[in-house]
Amino acid sequence: MIDPNLPAADGADALSPLRARVAMPQAHATDWLAFGQALLQTAGRNRDQQREALAALVQAYQLDPACDPTLLHTIAQTGFMVRDWPLVDSATSLLLARNAEDANALVWRAAAIQQRDDFDEAERLLCEAVRVVPGNPVALHKLALCIKEQARFAEAEALLRHVLELSPNNAHATFDLSELEIRSSRYADGWVNYESRVAFGDDLNDAHLALAEASRYWQGESLAGKTLVVYGEQGNGDCLWAVRFLPLLAERARREGGRVIFGHDGPLRHLFERMLPADVALETSLVTQPDFHCGLMSVPLRLGVFDPSGWGRPYLNADPARAQLWRTRIAQTAVNSGPKVGLVWNGNPQHIRDARRSVPVDQLEPLLTVPGITWFALSPGRSATVEQWRAQGIQMVDPTAHFEAGFDDVAALLANLDLVVTIDSGPAHLAGALGVPTCLMIDHVSAWFWGDQTQRTPWYDSVELFRQPAIGAWAPVLASVRERLAGLAGR
């Protein structure tokens, strides 16, 4: 199988003459091909440059499909990398018309088909790829993930274990296995396998890379006389979930005669500073030279937290002054005396699961038409949708222009709401960490945080789960949440 991680190379200066050449009216297919290939070689993980390369390659193909025998494969592969699924669909259609047993094209096409929730066809294509290249770990891995997305977790796990028999050092397969283990509450095994993420060289953040040059990765050694830097990693939701373990880690360091520093520089900083023990400093840059470092998501493993019991209580607090400010602001903007409810219906479109976790706007009417509720849109950048709802007579407030302090303002607002209705995103974890009553609408499979439960999660006492009964089935979820809202509003 072709490796989707194309190597980066020096020579960005070489792009200038190539760019000038394709800007000329008489530019040939070979010019566009050379430009596209050069862009790919220097792109690294730069998605914008990858997309520019893809456009150049498509231009080359349109001018002369025969200018390079591997061009269509490169287009399909690059489209797969940047998630241009319509282009992947069309490119692989052409490839499979040439050769129905093109394993790469089968895998790429399955990914595009899967975005349309046609899992039967995606699985058929992947099974065909496995038939064409039996024992190929990449094809088997993709098949396992396709099966996992259908909530056939035992089958997916068996396939992943087979992949690891074929490629024992496969960090990505180990990571995917860990998520299945954690999902089913097998934390002792799951946390160990979750460590495989540190092997994703291209996915490591800058903090990890800098710390790796200055210290050893902490694997639970004694902290006597040592300093450990724990760095924030992955998304906001991950940090919000895992920061609860820092006080327990600080207690251990204190007992052993060591020191813990939390390395974090992001929108959650002030929220975290309020909950950290006095002897845990928060540093936004590498000020202290540590003896050890580890990611925040490794802390439960190192502390032996294998049982979520007792971890669901609130552990974050809104800033009191901001909470009072938002209490006044809410009183001034609410149009009635009924319940005040926050709403998150979609997330960051760059998130790999956003299409599955987000609720289509045109399906939200059952929630928004419950009488007596004032809604508060919690996600910035949705003003056009909010205005459309207002035009329909829905009582919707958009407070996001006042989120001057980022998550600190969001926390202060949430602390003054009667309920939060949200998809699986950062505000869901924030509401749970604050102890705000929350209706969490999750897709059929969802992230591992929410396990396989249908009503409650042990990690947040205030969060109630509303899970899709089938892939894409939001209607039953919305109907159940509507009942909860009607009860809150006394209807």
Order of alpha helices (4+ residues) and beta strands (2+ residues): alpha-alpha-alpha-alpha-alpha-alpha-alpha-alpha-alpha-alpha-alpha-alpha-beta-beta-alpha-alpha-beta-alpha-beta-beta-alpha-alpha-beta-alpha-alpha-beta-alpha-beta-alpha-beta-alpha-beta-beta-beta-alpha
